[in-house]
Amino acid sequence: MAGLQKKPQRIRLHWLKDMRIIFLGLTLLLCVLLAGCLATKVVTIPMRVAGEAVGFVPVVGGAVEGVVDTAAGAVDLAPL
């Protein structure tokens, strides 16, 4: 009887594989929906930072900052 030991039962987690597929699908869907928003932010944030940095120049800083901010606003409104 010593040689007839039972093998331990493996826990089957089929639902875990299904949940991974669902999570991956939802993540990809979210990435697709936010791609346009992310693309404009990647472009406009450096523009706005550069405009603020140029804004410290005493004579022309304010005018350049306004132009850069207007251009960044136009890029934000672009339908990407």
Secondary structure, 3 states (H helix, E strand, C coil): CCCCCCCCCCCCCHHHHHHHHHHHHHHHHHHHHHHHHHHHHHHHHHHHHHHHHHCCCCCCHHHHHHHHHHHHHHHHHCCC
